[in-house]
Amino acid sequence: MQEYDNMRISDVMDNINKTFFLPDIQRPYVWKPEQIYALYDSLMREYPINTFLFWEQTAEVIEELTPRLKFIEISGNKNDVAVDDKNREYTLILDGQQRLTSFYLTLHGYYKINKKLKNLYFNVLSGVEEDENGNRYEFLFKNSDDDKIIVEDDKCWIQLKSIYKYENIVELSDMKSEIQSVFDIGNNDFKKILHLFKYICDDKLINYYPEREADMDKVLDIFIRTNSGGTKLSKSDLLFSNIKRNWSQARDNFQILLDTVNQVDRYKFSHDVILKTCLVLFSETQSDIKYNVSNSKKVTISLEEKWESITRAIKLVVDELNNKFLLKSHKVISSYNALIPLIYFVYKNHLKNIDSNNSILMQRWLIKILLNGIFSGQSDTMLYISKQTIDNNSTINFPYDKLIESINTTKKSFDTIENILAKTKLKYNSTGSYLILSLLYSDIDFNAITEGNLPQQDHIIPQAQLKEFGIPHEKINSIYNIQFLDAYLNKKKSDGDNWIKNLTDDEKEKYLIPEGQWEAANYDQFLKSRKILMISKLHKLI
């Protein structure tokens, strides 16, 4: 194992956008001013600023794996792609982007607040007591056109850039007379400026691990295992980065597709879902389904050639979700990977539409998969088994039975509807209960324009009445005591009213209310009677 090395902050700053860059992994700069103030307070108090992970490699190796992005010089700006120079070696920052960008913005660039460019200032009179945020030394962003030295009330603000511009501490001593022209600064306060300069320009406070591995999958594994904070890199991030590098239209095409299938906020498809779908479509072995960088070239070529067919298959399945499968919201989709075998079936058979027979089979399979959580955990195995089964199918019909048989050969298993409904995870306002109720209430609109029409989960026998009878919380929230009501009706319905007494026969049928007079006193019988109605209706769907 290599040892950690050390650099001065100023040395890193001098190399930023020259030999130090960022990998293209879609991690924007997100630090708030308060985080930057705390970073500099840590410097002044000689606290550690944590370790960094640098990846040092030749341009030739880096070029094969990920584009290089420049550090931003103004917060809120987009990271530009750096021009390649194959004759140089580069350092990519895998862990430490937020901290190094904060140093770079405050020492070389600008921080933007309310569309105004700001410089960072240091109050040289601070350092005695901690403020409400736990900082002892006070830093603050001020307008970029303000004076380098600002005296206000009992504070003397010195612009950080005016300190950093000096070559060494000897030359920095000349600054004392400049400050004294507007403020009578004492020796102890000026020492704080000397200390700040020393921490930035003299002390080697950047403690970094210099990874030189040429296999980016291994580099990423190191990062994932060692990084405990911030926004973590993932292998899907890196894979997408490489795809974008080799296919210039990837970013825009992916975003257009996502905007289309998500239908504003109806669904929650992501780049990861689209990537995993493509890996499955083009896989020959189970390892091809993994988010490995080694898969990027093959996937990119196939993406460019087959993008129209891929998008058509995805859109057709989403249309079925919305219009025929009764799954009209992201709230009821517990696993988007469960949709991939459906997409592959459409893609493989070059379908331009899904006939009613296939639609019914696909719906039954998807609901069964979602209710049983088959694609949770090791989903790559389930995806590959499903693909193989579809490949071995000799008919034009969706192989519902064969897929069930294939999954039954694994450690996964299918429960009966009765057992599924008995699971505690189907309690009030859970993902499972949303799925069950969406199947039972087919006219529910999760994307209603009027807020009063949005569906809400509601207790049929009110909680207040059941609590008075000493009914336990878990039993009150049973799936058999939950229904969908629109927000307006739910608000209008009083928790103390016996609401079901006033329902018409049609309304009782709509809300699956069994015949009889129901209240807290015969709650157990109500649950048993409604269970029969719900299971009967679900059996017709699965």
Residue, then its C-alpha position, 0 to 999 in steps of 0.5 A: m500500500q502506498e503512503y499518504d503524501n502532503m502538499r501546501i494549499s497554495d501548491v494545489m491552487d497553483n496547479i488547478n486547471k493546469t494539471f489538477f482537474l475533476p473527473d466528469i461525474q456530475r458532482p456540482y459544487v454545493w458548499k454554502p458560505e457557512q461551510i467555507y467559514a468553518l473550513y477557514d476557522s479549522l485552518m486558523r485553529e489548526y484543526p485537520i481538514n481531513t484527507f484527500l484522494f488524488w488519482e495521478q495518471t497519464a493523459e492517455v490512461i485518463e482519456e480512456l476513462t473519463p473527461r477532465l473537468k475544470f474547477i469553477e472560478i465562480s460558484g454556480n457556474k458549470n464545470d467546463v471540459a478541459v482540452d486534452d494534452k496527451n503529453r502530460e500527467y494529470t491529477l484528478i480529485l476523487d475526494g476533496q472537490q468541495r474543499l479544494t473548490s472552496f479554497y480556489l473560489t476564495l483565493h482565485g475566483y469569486y463566490k456568487i450570492n444573489k447574483k453578486l460576486k463576493n470576496l472572502y474577508f477575515n476579521v482580524l479582531s476575531g478569535v476569542e470566543e466562539d459564535e453560535n455556529g461554533n466558529r472562533y475566527e470570523f470570515l464573511f463574504k463581501n462585495s467584490d468591489d469593496d476595499k481590501i481593508i474594511v473597518e466597521d464597528d468593532k471589526c477590521w475585515i481584510q480581503l483574503k486575496s490581498i493576503y494571498k497575493y504576497e510571495n512570502i511572510v517577509e513581504l507580507s509584513d509590509m501589509k501591516s503599515e497598509i492596514q495601519s493607515v486605516f486601523d491601528i492594528g496591534n502585533n497580536d492581531f497582525k500575527k493572525i494574518l501571518h498565521l493564516f498566510k502560513y497555513i495556506c502557503d507554507d504548511k503542508l496541510i493537504n494530506y492526500y492519498p496518491e492513487r496511481e492504479a490504471d484500473m478505474d474500477k479499482v480506484l472507485d472501489i477505494f474511494i467508496r470504501t474510504n469516503s464517509g461523507g459528502t456526495k459519493l461517487s458511484k460506478s454508474d456515475l463513472l460509466f455514464s461519464n465515459i458514455k458521454r465522453n464517447w457519445s456527445q449527444a448522450r447527456d441531452n438524449f438521456q435527459i429528453l428521455l427522462d423528461t418524457v417518461n417521468q411526465v413531470d413528477r409522475y414517475k422517478f426514472s433516473h440515469d441509473v435506471i436507463l443505464k441498467t436497462c441498456l446494460v441488460l439489453f446488450s449483455e451476453t453474460q451476467s457480468d455485463i450487467k454490472y456498472n463496470v467501466s470496462n462495459s462503457k465502450k460496448v454500451t456506447i456503440s450500441l446506444e448510438e446505433k439502437w437509441e431509437s429502438i431503446t427509447r421506443a421500448i421504454k416509452l411503450v412500457v411506461d404507457e402501459l404502466n400509466n394506461k393499463f397496469l393501474l400503476k400511475s405513480h412513483k409511489v407504487i413502483s418499489s423497484y424500477n429494475a422490475l420494469i427492465p424485463l418488460i422493456y427487453f421483451v418489447y425491444k427484442n421482439h421489435l414491438k411497435n405496440i403491445d397487444s391486449n394479451n401481452s399487456i395482461l401477462m406483463q401486468r400480472w407478472l409486474i404486479k407479482i414481482l413488485l408485491n413479492g419484492i423479487f428485484s430487491g437485493q441481488s437484482d443483477t441475478m434476477l435480471y439476467i435470469s429474466k433475460q435468458t428466459i425471454d431469449n429462450n421463449s419461442t413464442i410472441n407471447f410474454p413468457y409469464d409462466k416460464l419467468i415465474e418458473s425461472i425465478n422459483t429456481t433461485k432462492k427467491s420465492f412468491d407468496t400468496i396474496e393472503n400472505i402478502l397482505a398479512k405482511t406488516k410492511l403494508k401498513y398505513n402510508s407505506t409503499g406496499s399499501y400504495l401499491i395494493l390500493s392503486l390496484l383496488y382503486s383504478d380511478i385514482d389520479f396521483n397527478a391531479i391538478t387540483e390539490g383537493n383531488l389528490p389521493q390520500q390514505d384514510h382509516i375507514i374506522p377512525q383511529a380515535q374510535l379504535k383507540e378508545f376501544g384499546i385496539p393496538h396501533e398495528k391493528i388500527n393501521s391494517i391494510y384492511n382498514i385503509q382506503f383512498l379518498d381524495a384530499y377534499l373528502n378526507k379533510k371533510k370527513s371527521d375523525g369522530d364520525n361513523w362515516i360509512k353509515n352514510l354511504t350509498d350502495d354504489e359508494k360502498e362498492k367503490y370503497l370496498i366496504p362489506e355489507g353490514q353495520w361497522e364500528a369499533a365494537n365489531y372491528d375484528q369482524f370488519l377486518k375479516s369481511r373486508k379482507i375477503l373483498m380485497i383478496s377477491k378483487l386482487h385475484k382477478l388482477i394477478 
